[in-house]
Amino acid sequence: MATSLKAEARTGRTKGDRNRLRAEGKVPGVVYGKKVTQTPIAIDQKELLALLKTNPHAVIDMDIPQFGKQPVMINEVQRDALSRQLLHVDFHQINMDEPVQTTVRLEYIGDPEGVKVGGILQVQHHEIEIRCLPQHIPASIEVDVSGLEIGQSMLVSELKLPEGVEVKTDVHDVLATILTPQKEAEPEAEAPAGNAAETAEKTEA
């Protein structure tokens, strides 16, 4: 397993109970699946934040009250719209022998040839959808853009995927493009003083 989390049993169901948990540095949540009936839980906020930062789509070895250790994945995270505080998290218990569909982060590497001569790298996708067995889920997939020239693009179909990983994002989608540098607009030349004077005389006439 890539990481582990310990879930605490959660009994209170009211808004006040959930707020007290958050004040204690915990995030209310729920876990469910074929082998786990829907169970209210609480997770340490610092541990969850660290996981969300490094690999939010990882398979987690979770110690669940009454069910013991089970493989789970994060299904949904709710945050406050303004403060971005973690409000609630859903975990889905999975079967390690069954493929899952999830999102994986793309890591762009290399210094594009087109950028070296003034082009601009425009990234269209930072993540893609994949399907594979849970143990084959990569933390990220590298995208080597070093060979891209100005005007060239890299498609999803050109990705080098790890063994056992199937891409579910449209293979024709563009991952990144090297744009032609935009020329700065040249300032308009000022009219000669003589012409300006002539224009003024005509206007007065």
Sequence and secondary structure as in RCSB ss.txt:
>XXXX:A:sequence
MATSLKAEARTGRTKGDRNRLRAEGKVPGVVYGKKVTQTPIAIDQKELLALLKTNPHAVIDMDIPQFGKQPVMIN
EVQRDALSRQLLHVDFHQINMDEPVQTTVRLEYIGDPEGVKVGGILQVQHHEIEIRCLPQHIPASIEVDVSGLEI
GQSMLVSELKLPEGVEVKTDVHDVLATILTPQKEAEPEAEAPAGNAAETAEKTEA
>XXXX:A:secstr
  EEEE EE    SHHHHHHHHHTTEEEEEEE SSS  EEEEEEHHHHHHHHHH TT  EEEEETTTEEEEEEEE
EEEE TTT  EEEEEEEE  TTS EEEEEEEEEES  HHHHTT EEEE  SEEEEEE GGG  SEEEEE TT  T
T EEEGGG    TT EE S TTSEEEEEE             HHHHHHHHHHHH 
